[in-house]
């Protein structure tokens, strides 16, 4: 994905964030989750030192500064799958998401896992 494509999709806060942190980074793609739509933002997936990671940027039509680093691709994929499978994930004490095989019904976990694997494979 071209840097300029992402640059043109975000507002001035997002452009400053991109200029500061991603000018020399490889941006692999844009993802838009249900929660991104509600907050009028999008997620970028980029190549990081330790694999792939994600960040949030506001849409160009917005005035807010909702720019943030979101986490590694595994974390993003878990959230993506949570929304697509319509399940609720639990947090561990350290703030990371608990792998849902331990508490979801089998059919819910398999549905969730399908979406999780889809996103992880997309950026592997």
N, C-alpha and C positions, 0 to 999 in steps of 0.2 A: 504494500500500500504506500502510496506517495505521501510524504510529509505534508505537502501543500493541500491534499484532499482533506486531511484531518484539520489542518490549520484553517481552512475556509469553512469548516463545519461548526467551529466554536466561536465564542465571543472574545472580547478583548482580554478578559481574565484568563480564559483558556489559552489564548495566543501567548500571553506572557508566561504561563505555566509551561507550555510547549517549548518556547524559546529558552527558558531557564533549564529545563530538565531533559528535553528530548531532541534538541537540535541535531545531535549526532547519533541518535538511536534509530534502530530499525523498528518501525511500527508495522506490525503484521496484519492488523485488522481492526475493525470496529464492530462491536457487539451492542445490541440494544435489548435490554431485559424489560420485563413488565415494570419493575420499579424505576428503571431509567426513564421510561415513557412518562410515568407519573411525575417524576422530578424534572422532566424536560432536560435530559442529559444523555450522554452515551459513554460507553466504556471502550477504551483502546487496549489492545493487547500488544505488548512490545517485548523485544528480546532484551533480557536483563543478564547480568553477570552470571547468575545462578539459575538460568533457565528462562522461563517466560513469566511475565508479570502483567498487571493491569493497573489502569488509572482511570479516573472519572473526569469528564470535561462537560461543561454546560453547552447547550445548543447555542448557535449564533444569535438566535432571537431572544435570548434571556439576558438579564442584567446581573444575575447573581454570580458569586464566586464560589462555585461548588467543586472546584478542582481538588483532587486528592489522589494519593496512591491507594489502590484498593487491595492489593495483595497478589500472591502468586496465582498461577493459572489453576492450580488445584482448588484454592479457596474460591476463586471466581466460578469455576465449574460446579462446585457444590451449591453455591447460591443460584446459579443459572438453573441447575437441575431441580432445586427446591421449588422454584417458581413454576417451571414447566410441568413438574409432576404433581404440583399442588399438595406438597407435604410440608411439615414443619420440622426443621433441624434443631438440634439442641447444641448448646455451647458447653465446652469443657471449662474447667476452672481457669485455664490460661487464656481464655477468650477465643480459642480456635474452635472450629466446628467439630462435633463428635461424629465419627463415621456412622451413618444411620443403620447399618446392618444390625446393630445391637438393640434398636428400639422401634423400628418401623415394621409393620406387617410385611410378610414376604413379598406379596404382590406390589405393595407400595415401594419397597426397596428396589425391586427389579425395574419398576417404571422409572424411579429416580436414577438408578444406576445407568440405564440406557441413555438418558440425557447427559449425565455426568461424562460417560465415556465418549459420547458424541463431541462434546466440547473439548475434552482433553486431546482426543485424536486429531481434531481440527488443527490444533497448534503444536502437534508433536513432530 
